[in-house]
């Protein structure tokens, strides 16, 4: 039995009185990002999918399935910044991402669907859950199916949401084994179409420095359509986990149906996206509304009430600093914070509130 699917506290008009321009701000932010780089439509869709599976916006960035590949965080940051100017401390980051992914699909030529709102942000950033809960392109179909079912989704949801791979690209590292050493004896995946094999070997030569090269997931990688299902029927699925859908009678039947009916695919995709976006949502007084999608504010406030940090010489701080999500080169940033704290404290101690303020500035340091 999967987790309970919420929630009667979500409402299509949740922000009508508190942030009337929300959908316009989000749509403009998504439009601007995609106009600058079409790949970001797929990036935002993928980011939303992963967020739904681990319930932690941006907390999963460094998890193995996402390492060096998850994109779109900066788009959500920019949208959030503009929303905060108009409606401070009102709209959750997860609602923003839910709307942004819908708009990304629509702007790429896919369906449009109404989004119930009122989600609140989580209180943790769980990299472990991201490592265990997110489907991997290297997993067998039965494992991936089990992960969908554990979230309250079903086989139909899995197939139709896999159709999101109709837009975007994949790094060579996610499928290169199929090209050169699928069986451990130096042979390619025998299922892979031969003409596609030759093309992919040109993009992804058998050397380590090609791992980050990109190949389109289907022939129309910037257009949301049902081409993904057509290539599966031709044994031309890029990822092993995608082509595996043809190895099971039930999933292969769904692939065939969506190949024949783009309308049915769009309709079912919209329904499954709504269903997925309701996995384990927090509402009411649960969770928090983050002012910065990278910062868990409840943990900052809890830490602040428990201790005051004093820096002197090489002493270690007596309590842990607040938890920040997705900060880069944290070791060096923390060292700089220690220097700043020592400089500003003037020997009288440095409150965690000031420490948090400086951390919040440095968290945007690229």
N, C-alpha and C positions, 0 to 999 in steps of 0.2 A: 504494500500500500504506500503510495507516494505521499508527500506532504500535502496538507490541506490547501486548496486553492482559494485565495481570498477574493474579494473582500467587499462587503457591503459598505465600507467606509470610503471606497474610491468613487469619484463622481466626475462626470464629464465636464461639469461647470465649477469644479472645486476652487479655481482661482479667479472666477469671474469678477468678484468684488475686491479681491486683495491684489491681483496682478493681471489686470485686464489685457495688457499688451503681451502677455507671455508667449503665446503661439507666434505672434509676429516677430518677436525678438529671436526666438529659436529658429524660425524658418529663414530669416534673413542671415543669421549666423551660419546655418548649414549651407544655404545657397552660396554665400560668399566663399566658404571653404571649398565647396565642390567646383565652383567656377575657377578657382585657383589651381585645384588638383582633383581631377575626377576620381582618383583612387580613394579619396576620403569617404565617398559614399559607402563603399564596401567596408572601410575601416570602422565607421560609426556603427554599421549594422553588426559587425563582428564584436565590437566593444560591448554593445548592448546584450548580445547573446551571452557573452562571457560574464557580464555583470549579473544577468538573471540567474545563471547557474551557480555563482558563488555568493550572490547578494552583497557584494562589496565593490562599489564603484572605485576603480583605480587601484584597489588593494591587490589586484591580481596581476599587476603589470610585470613583475619580475618572476612570476611563476613560470615553470618550464615551458608549458604550451605557448606562452606569449613572449618569451624572452627574445629581445631584438626584433620583434615583429608586431607587437600591439601598437596601434596608432590611433590618433583621433583625440587623445587626451587634451591636447592644446586647444582643439576646437571647443570642447566642452568648457574648458577654463575661460575662454574668451566670451562664450555665451553667458556663462555664470556671472562674469564680471559685469556685463551689460545689464543683466537682470537685477543684480544687487543694487545698481544705480537707480533702477526704477522701482524695485520692490525688495528692499533689504530684508534679509533673514526670513524670507517667505517661501521660496520655491526650493524644493530639494534637488540635489544633484541627480538623483536617480530618475526623478520626473523629467528633468531636462534631457537626460540621455534617452529616455523612452520616447519623448517627442522628436528628438533629433534623429533617431534611427528611423522612425516612421517617415519623416520628411526626406531623409536621405534616399530611402527606397522609392518614394514618390517622384523625387527629382531625377532619379535614374530611369524613370519610365515604368515603375511598378505601381502596385495598388495604393490607395489611400484608405485609412481606416480611422475611426474615432478612437481616442485614447482616454480611458478613465484616469483621473489624476488624484493626488492626495498621498502619494508615497512619502515616506521619510527615510533619511539616510541611516545606514548602519553605524554601529559604534565600534567596529573593529575592522581591521584589514587582514584578511586571512589568506596568506600565501599557501599554506598547507592545503586548505580546501580547494584552492585553484589548481594545485598540482594533482589532486585526487579526483575532483568532480568534473573537470572540463574534459570533453572527449578529445582524443588525440588522433591525428591522421594515421598513426601507426597501429592503432588498436583494431582487433577483429570486430566484425559487425555486432556480435552478441554482447560484447563489452559496451559498445557505444549505445546499443539499444537499452541495456540495463541502466545506464546513466540517465537516459531520458526518462525511463519509467520511474526511477527513484525521485525524480522531480515532479511527478504527477502528470507527465506527458505520455504519449503513446507512440506506437510505431508510425502511424500516419503523420503525427507531428514531426517525428524525426526525419521522415523522407521529405516532407514539404519544406521544413526549415533548412534541410541540407540544400534545397534549391536556392537558398541565398548565395550559394557559390556561383550563381549565374553572373555575379559582378565581382570584380577584384582579381588579385593575383596571389600566387603562392611562391614562397622562397624555394629554391632548388633543394635545400636541405630537407624539405618535407616530403620529397618524392624521389630523390636521386637514386636511392637504393633500387627502385623499380627499373631504372635505366641501365644499371651496370652490374649489380650483384644481388638480385632478388632472392636467389636460392642459396647464397653462400658459396657458389661455385663459379661466379663470374658471368652469370647469364641474366638477361633482362626478364621482367615479368612477362610470361608467355601470353597473358591476356591482352597486353597493351598493343594497340594498333601500330603496325610497323611504320607507317608514314609519320605518325605522331612521335614514335620513338626516335626516329632520325632527327626530327625538328627539335625535340627536347634535348637531345645530346648536344646539339649546336649551342643551345642556350645555357646548358648546364654540363660543361665538360667535366670529366672525372678527375677533378682536382679540388682541393679544399677551398681555394679562393673563389670558387663559383657558388658556394653555398648560399650566399645572399642575393644571387641573381634572381630575377623574377620571371615567371611564366604565367600567362593568363589562364584563369580557371575554366573559361570556355571561349568560344570564338567571338562572342560579343561582350567582352569583359566590362565594358562601361555602360551596358544597357541591361536593364532588368527585364528578362523574358524567360521563356522556357527552354532555351538552348542547352542549358545544363543537362536536362533529361534526355535530349536528343543525342548528346555526345556519349552518355552512358550506354545507350542502346548500341552505339557504334564502337564500344570498348575503348573509348577515348577519354574517360575520366582521368583527370590529372592526379588526384590523390587516391591512394589505395583504398582509403575508407569510403570515398565516393563510389568508386567502381564496384566495391563490395556490395552495394545495394542491388546489383544484378545477380548476386549469388544466392539470393533467398527468394522463394516464390512470391511471398507476400509483398516484400519491398519492391521486387522487380515489377509486379503488377501495378503498383502505385506509380512507379517511374513511367511505365508505358502509358498509363492514363494521363499523366501530366504532360507527356510528350505530345499526346493527341489533342489536349484541351488546355491552351494557355489561359483561358478564362477561369477554368476550374482551379488551376494552379494559383492564380492571383487571389481568387476568393478564399481558398484554403490557407494560403500563406498569411493573409491578413488575420484570419481567425486564429491560427496557431501563434502568431506574434502576440496577439492580445492575451492568449492563454499563457504563453511563456512569460510575458511581462508581469503576470500576477503571481509568479512563484515566490512564496515566502515574503511578500511585501510587508513592510512596517507601516502602520497607520496610527492615527490618533495621537497618543502621547508616547508611543514607542519610538525608539531611535532619536534622531535630532534633525535639524535643518542646518546643514553646513553652510557657512558663509564663504568658505574656500573648499572646493571639492577635494583638496589634498590634505586637509587637516581634520582630525577627529576632535572636535571641540569639547565634547563631554570628558574625554580623557585629559585634556589640557586643564580643564577646570578642576577635575578631581585631584590631579597632581598638585595644582596650585594651592589647594586647601590643606594639603598634607605637609608641605615642607617649604623651606626657603633655601635657595642654593647660595652658598658662599664659596667663592673661589679665592684661594691664596696659594701662591707657589705652585707646587705640583699636586696638591690635594685633589682627590677625586670628589665629584659632587656627591653629597649624602643621599640623593635620591635620583631616580631616573628622569631624564628630560621628557617633555611631552612627546607623544607619538605623532610623527608626520608621515604622510603617505607620499611615495614616489619622489623623495628627495634624492639628489644625485651627489656622488662623492661625499657621503655623509660623514666619513671619518675626518675629512679635511674641513668640512663646514662646521663640525662640532668643535674642532680645534680653534677655528676662527671665533666661534661663539665664546669659547673660554677666554680668549684674549680680550674680546669686546667686554665680556662680563667683568674681567679683572680690572680693565681700564675704567669702566663706568661706575664700579661699585665704590671706589675711593675708600676701600677698607671697611665699609659699613654693611657689607652684604648686598646681594643682588637678588631681587625677588624673581620668582618664576614667571610672574606676569611680564616683566621686562624681557626675560629670557625668551618667552614665547613670542613676544613682539618681534625681536630680532630674528628668531627662527622663521617667523612668517615672512619676513622680508627675504631671507636667504633661500627659502624654499623655491623661489622663482629663478634663482641664479642658474643660468645655463652653462 
